[in-house]
Amino acid sequence: MPQTSSWIVRRLKHLDGILLTLVLLLLGISLAVVASASGQSPARISGHLVNMGLALGLMIVMANVPPHLLSKVGPPLYAAGLVLLVGVALFGEVRNGSRRWMNLGILAFQPSELLKLALPLMLAWYFQRNEGVLRARHFMVGGALLLVPFLLILRQPDLGTALMIGASGFYLLFFAGLPWKVMLGGAVLGTASLPIVWGLMHDYQQRRVLTLLDPTSDPLGDGYHIIQSTIAIGSGGLFGKGWMQGTQNQLDFIPERTTDFIYAVFGEEFGYLGVMILVGLYLAIVARGLVIAGRAPTLFGRLIAASLSLILFTYVFVNMGMVSGILPVVGVPLPLMSYGGTALITLLLGVGILMSVASHRQLNKT
């Protein structure tokens, strides 16, 4: 028994206290909001608790894996992710008009979730491997490594996940030293290609953009989500209506209120003050991640920590933006708040990687 206790203590030493505290606070808030949004559904609450327990356990495991071992996982994980994406394109299960799921009989999962970690790990490994001789060709290879999964996910179609994958890859290229001229040229090219991109978009994607510009044009159809979520957030006022007292939530006006639109439930019940606290918690996690990145002794550690920190910020910005009506609805969950096992596991695995980089800093130096 003493040996078991000692082993557990050694494992827990690799957890970053600041990150762990912030994550637990957000998960506690999430549990309360999911309980309210689901009408205190026992199945939803117990399912959320199981997801949190599993995700936290995997986070602890990941925090104990040294960064040099994590870097070696990048290439095979990336290759496996691409194979699964091709498998989804050929044999995937179609849900709501999109082929995103791989059904293995006992479980169904989205391989695109794997790429959210596999791509940054792969790129960080690649740039560290070529750290002393980085040239333009290395950034071209990095761009190709990013473009392949991006296009495969976009084809499903899953614009939200594709954009998040693209953002994570861009952040890593940026921190690796992507020249400003290339970024500016890419921005100009991207802007010039918008008419072409518009023509290639699916009808429902075009409708989402048009609905963003004028939600009232289809108040009972495509505009319904944005109209109801903005009403809920606005009606929360400064202090909110109180936990489980939100009328938009309790009267079932908010769609997908335990998943993508959970922010609307939170804003209605806890108001502007609660939203500011929530944003503060997210910014604290991002700031801690960037501090860990700045202290990392290896290029791999710096790149992976900085990339994962900023992708969390991007998830928060996109979700809050779409729920507030300033961005199109792209189906991106609110990190550590929305109900859902796969997304929560992916996020906490990323937090575990941050903890690994932080706790193995001295070991890496030697």
N, C-alpha and C positions, 0 to 999 in steps of 0.2 A: 504493500500500500504506500509506504513512504517513497519508493521508487516511482510509482505511478504519479503521485502528487508532484514529485520533482520534475518528471517528464512534462506534465501539463504546464507547470510554471515556466519551464524553458520555452515551451511553444508560445505561451501567452506573452513572453517578453518581447516577441517580435511584433507585437501590435503597437501601433502608434497611438498613444493616449488621446491626443487631440482629435485625430481623425475618427477614432472609435467613439468618442463622446459625441461628436457632431453627427455621425451616422446613426447612433442609437437615438438621439433626439429626433432626427427626421423620421426614423422608423416608428417611434412612439406617436408622433403627430400623424403619420400615415395610417396607423392602426385605428386611431380615433376617427379620422375622416372617412376611411373605408367603412367603418362601423355605421357612421351616420349616412353615408351615401348609399349603402346597401340596405338601409332600413333595419339595421342590426341583424342581418342574416347570419345565422350560426355557420352555415356552409361557407359563406364568403369570409367571415372573420377567421374561422379555423384554417381555411385554405391560405389566407394571408399569413397567419402565424407559421404554418408549415413552410411556406415559401421563404419567410424571413429567417427561420431557423436553419434551413438548408443553405441559403445564401451566406449567412454569417459563418457557418461551418466551413464552407468553401473559401471564404475570405481568410479565415485563420490558416487554413492549409496553404493558400497562396502566399500569405505573408511569411511563411516559413521556408519558402523556396528561394534560394539565393539568386540574385539577378543574373549571374553568369550561366546558371542553368536555365533561367527563363529565356535568355537570349537564344539558347540552342533549340528551344521549343518552337521559336518563331517560324522557321522555314517549313518543318513538317506540318505544323498547324495551319499555316497559310495554304500549303498544297492540298491538305485534306479539305479545307474550306472550299477551295476552287472545285475540287472533285464533287463535293456535295452540291454546290451551286449548279454544276452541269447536270448532276443527277436530278435536281429539282426541275430544271428546264425540260428534261426528258420524261421523267416519271413522277414529278411532284403532284401533290394533291391540290386541286383547284377549290378555293374558297372565296366567295364573293367576287368572282371574276378574275382573281389573281392566283398565279401558281407560285406559292411561296413556301409551302409546307412539305416536308418529307415524312411520310407515314411509315413507321417501322413495325406496325402492328401493336406493340405494347405501348408505344408513345409516338407522338407527332411533334416535330420541332422545326424551327426556321433556321436553316444553315447560315442565313445572312447574319444572325446574331453572333455566330462564331467569328465572323470576319471583323466584328467591332474590336476584338482583341487581337486576332491573328494578324491583321494588316499592320497595326502599329508595332507589334512585336517583330514582324518580318522586316519592316523598314528600318527600325532601330538596330536590328542585328546587321542589316546590310550596310548601313552607314558607319557603324562602329568597325565593321570588318574592313572598310576602305577609308578609315578615319584619316590616315596620313597622306592619302593621295586623291582626295576628293576633287573631281573635275566635273565639267558640264555633263559628260556622258553618264556619270553616276546619278545625277538628278534626272536625266532622261530615263534611265532604268527604273529609278524610284517612281517616276510618273507612270511608267508602263505597269509597274506592280500595283499601283493604285487604280489605274484605268480598267484593268481586266475585271476585278470584282465589282467595281462601280457599274460597268455596263451590264454585267450578268444580273445584278440585283435590279437595275433600272428596267430590264427586260421583263421582270416577273409580272406585272410592274409593281415596284415598291419605291416610289419617289422619296418618301421620308427617310427610309433606311439608307438608300443610295446617297442622299445628301449628307447624312451623318457619317457614312463611311468615307465619302469624299472629303469632308471637313477634317476627320481624324488624320487622313493621309496628308492633307495640305499642311496641317499644323506641324506634323513631323518633318515634312520637307522644309518648312519655314525655319524651324529650330535647327535643322541640319545645315542651314546656310544658303537656302535658295536665294539667288540674286534678286534684288529689287526690280531690275530691268525685266527679268523673266515674269515676275508677278504682275508688273504693270502691263506688259505685253499680253499676258493671259487675261487680265481684266478687260482690256480693250477688245481682244478677240471674242471674249465671252459676251460682252455687250453687243458687239456687231452681229453675233450669231443668234441673238434672241428671236428674231423673226423665224429663223429655221427651227429653233428649239420649239417655238410655239406650234409650228406645223407638225412636229413629231410627237407632241403631247397627246395623250388619250383624251377623249371627249370629257370624261369626268374630271381630269386634271385641269382642263381649260375652264370648266364650269366652276371649279373651286377658286381659281384666280379671279374670274369675273364676279363671283359671289362675294369675294373679299372687297371688291370695289363698291359693290352695292348689294348688301345682304337682303334688303327689302324687295329686291326684284323677284325673289322666290322664297317668301317667308315660311312656307310650309314644306319646302323641299331642301335644296342645297343651302339656303340661308338660315335654316332653322337652328343648326348647331351654334353658329356665331351669335345670332340674335338672343337665344336663350342664355348662353354663357355670359354675354356682356350684361344682360339684365341682372343676372345673379350677382356678378362681381360688383356692378354699380349699386345694387340695392343693399350691399353689405355695409356701405358707409364707412365711417371711421373705425368703429369698434366691432362691427358685425352684428348679426342677429343672435348669436349664441350657438353652441354646439347642439346639433340636431334640431335647430329652430329655423333653418333656412326654408322659406316657402317654395322657392324654385326647385330646391332639392327634394323636399318632402312630398311635393305634389307631382313629382316625376317630369318636370319640364326640362331638366338638364339631361341631354343624351350622354350615354357612355360615362356616367358620372363616377364610376369607381376606377376607370382606366384613363383614357386620354383627357377627359374633361374634369378630372378631380380637382384641378386648380379652381374651377368655377365654384365648386362646393365649398372649398376652403375659403375663398374670397367672400362668399356670401355669409358664412358663419362666423368668420374671424375678422373681417373687415380689412381696411387699409393697414392698420397697425399690425395685424397678424401677417399680412402679406410682406410687410417690411421685415418682420422677424424671420420669416421663411426665406426671403431673398438673402438676408444677412447670414443665415446658416449655410446657404449654398456658396456664397462668396467666401465664407470662412474656409470651406472645404477646398475651393479652388486656390485660395491664397496659400493654404497649408501645402497643397500639392506642388505649387510653384516654388515654395521654400525648399521642399524636399528635392525638387529638380535642381535648384541652384546649389544645393550642398552635395549632390551626387558626384562621386569621384570618377565615374566613367561616362563616356558619351552615350552609351546605351541607356544608362540610368537617367541621365538628363533628358534625353529625347523621349523616352517612354513616359516618364513622370510628367513632363510638361504637356505632352500630347493628351494624355488621359485627363489631366486637370482641365484643359481647355475644351475637350469634347464634352465633359460634364456641363460646363458653362453653356455650351452650344445647345445641348439638350434642353436645359432649363429655359434658355432664351427662346428657342423655337416653340416649345410647348406653351409657355406663358404668352408668347406673341400670337399663336394661333387661337388660343382660348379667349384672348382679349380682343381679337378681331383686327390685329395689325399685320398678321401673316396668314397665308392660306392654310387650310386644314390639311396636314400631311400625315397624321396618325403617329405622332411621336409622343411617347409617354413622359410624364413628369418624373424625373429620377428620384428613386427612393420614396416616392409617394404613391404612384399609380399601382393598382392591383395588377399582378402578373408575375409568374415565376421566372420565365426566361430572361426578361429584361432586368429583373432585380438581381438574378444570379450573375449576369454579365457585368452589371455595374459594380457589385461587391467584389467580384473577381478583379476588376480594375482597381478598386480601393486596396485590395490585398496586394496587388503589384506595387502600388505606392508605398504601402507599409514595408514591403520587402526591400525596396530601394532605400527607404529611410533606416531600417533596422540593421541592414547589412553593410552600412557605409564604412564602418571601421574595418570590417572583414575584407571588403573590396580593396581598401587602400593597401592592405598588406599582401 
